[in-house]
């Protein structure tokens, strides 16, 4: 018999192929459906998050900062102050755009409230109803209000305070706020006499307490010193009992503790106070060998390259470890910092220290050699070009870093 279409075997084979295709088609449609559901679900969640974020976290609207038309306005202050700190609070604006912005500020109000558990009282108030007009250059920062300039406030009562300011900024009302604390307390500190020690030496630990309060304080100087390895294992615990002490305001007391020799390594040391279970942390590096040659290290300086005339010089001076694989245990014989006025070849200041000193630097890190601030002030009163020279010496060699500065008239 002849078949003009297909044989039964061919029909059977075709039916199987069709069933197979239908199965894949159903699987594909099912997966497509699941994918569509997932896409819809993810999209819905995203929309909900966006709506919630707009409701709970409005764009550019934060408690102590706001961004309006490219101008960032911020209430700047620390979260915590300790007696007898001055309150360092200012309201600043910053032009984030490339254009000059015309600024008009009116109806300025600034308040500090003393908070209690159930109420608040006005601690300080400042109001300025006059209009302030200012052209803010591109990327320029300008203070709208500075508490230290208007009325320095320090040594205030212990507690929580709420800062609030409100004013019109180009006819738009801005409200900024922040909560801070002002503490009257005993602060404990711990430090070693040297930056690092050799494995056969007794590390000398200083533990001190200072009364940052306007009232005399009685303390019970008890606790323990715990020494942990770099892996977090407690290797030594030393009881501490220095007895009772009465501290007047801003008075401190200090005691020393000699720690038995420890094997080479980097250790974490804690002085744990018994009464409040508070801990003070300090690192203890121990080595076998002290490096006397300044090799594979460099110097760096953190300062301004331009100073306005009559500005005070500030700078931080570092020694850097160029080795990213190992710590450094270096002993220096001293250092020298000098600033030279190149216009008349005169030395503006020259600071020389010839004390032997141990410097520990972690892997690829840096360590501070000296910091120059306002005490004593170094005023740059003569305009012109300057050269800053920073030298560090050991008993084997000397390394140097120079920096060109310019003192001019700021516009």
Protein Blocks (a to p, Z undefined) as FASTA:
>chain_A
ZZfkbcfklmmmmmmmmmmmmmmmmmmmmmmmmmmmmmmmmmmmmmmmmmmmmmmmcghi
afkbcceehiacdddddfbdcdfbdcddddddddfbfbdcddddehiacddddddfkbcc
dfbdcddfbccdddddehiacdfbdfklmoccehiaeddddddddddeehiacddddddd
dddddddddddfbfbdcfkbccddddddddddfbdcddddddddddddfkopafbdcddd
ebjadddehiacddddddddddedddddddddfklopacdddddddfbdcfbdghiacdd
dddfbdcehiacddddddddfbfkbccddddfbdcdddddfklopafbdcddfbdcdddd
dehiacdfbdcdfbdcdddfbgcddddddddddfkbccdddddddddddZZ
